[in-house]
Amino acid sequence: MLTLEYCRELDEKDVLAAMKSEFALPNNTIYLDGNSLGVRPHAALERVNHIVRQEWEQDLIGSWNTHGWWELPLHIGNKVAQLVGAKAGEVAVTDTTSSNLFKVLATALKIQQDDSKRKIILAEREAFPTDLYIIQGMTAWLERGYELRLIDGPQDLQDALSDEVVAVVLSHVNYRSGYLWPMQETTAQIHAHGALVIWDLCHSIGAVEIDLNGSDADFAIGCTYKYLNGGPGAPAMVWVPEKHVNQVGQPLSGWWGHAKPFDMATDYTPAQGIRRYLSGTQPITSLALVDCGVDVFLKTQMSQIRSKSLALTDLFIALVEQECGQHALTLVTPREQAIRGSHVSFRHEHGFAIIQALIERGVVGDYREPEVMRFGITPLYLSHEDIWDAVQHLKNILDTGSWDQAHFHRRGAVT
Ligand SMILES: *Cc1c(COP(=O)(O)O)cnc(C)c1O
């Protein structure tokens, strides 16, 4: 029997407990949505104030040099590299995950183009839709005979692989189920068939340990506004390792990726290294805030974050089953730690309304079709007691049926 006292004991032993003070959190809120929009680091307010009042207002255009604006995508990239097993100079923070997927997939196809029988791009039917939409939009390639083929789940990857597969796009952690692909084994499995792999790290970066170079992966992309707390719509990361980066150019060949952008040359010559993955002028204010999010991570170790994440997700699953066992909840997320990310999803017929009822009580999770209630577990600012309290609210809402009110069924533009 798990108790509140037991949760409090775990909090006393929690080596990450002090990290909560790094963040500005709303009162009376248990935030279980940091896998969708991370919280604000305290440092972000000071930083944005400095950028707006000093760097922009006073120093104006000189700030490109004097405040390091020009270097910011690679400067922050070097910090992000430390969280994902990448080397300095291999990561840029720029653009969106969607557009970065376009860049790296186009690159992968180009690297493989001499092998003319390789035309199949594999992706997951359960992928976050933008990944599929971007591939579907690559019509110049699709018209040349490339084809998107979908697998229904991890168990189907092996059968789908062949010497006709050019590249595989996988979400390291699935946004809905929380399934975590074993990166090293899966990369080796894909390489055994001569295909390249692109890892989408949106739901794993800042939540699980990642070793891109140790896994011999080919490309990675990922959000910074989720677990990394970079701020709403903050630019995404893109990783291209030394082995691929200078092989070919990427197609969004804008001036920021040029070898000598201020020569204003007529013809494009890509910069060496990850800089060629930049396209145009960056949203500096937003980009700079990513620094504040990542700096918090650099005060800890991903192994500590992962341990606490597993402890909290284990606790959440066990408590829901103990406290809400008589209700029709189905666990969607794998129980096995090795294949579980840092959010937990339960299915319930009235999941949408239940989530709205929780939000009204200050327990913020979210809902994904079909019927999936999703609870993001962020070890930097959640305690074991928070997990206890969240489950008590869920129990109360289910026991009383208080979710069944008209206003909990109404849907906004964002669910
Ligand atoms: C959140 C998420 C995205 C979002 O991409 P944007 O370009 O930032 O909108 C992409 N892929 C996955 C797997 C995600 O979870």
The ligand as an ORCA input file, in Angstrom:
! r2SCAN-3c Opt
* xyz 0 1
  C       6.055     18.447    -30.488
  C       6.557     17.621    -31.622
  C       6.842     18.207    -32.857
  C       6.540     19.664    -33.092
  O       7.186     20.181    -34.201
  P       7.158     21.761    -34.426
  O       7.797     21.947    -35.727
  O       7.912     22.368    -33.270
  O       5.754     22.222    -34.382
  C       7.374     17.397    -33.848
  N       7.594     16.069    -33.640
  C       7.306     15.485    -32.460
  C       7.570     14.020    -32.263
  C       6.762     16.245    -31.425
  O       6.465     15.663    -30.268
*
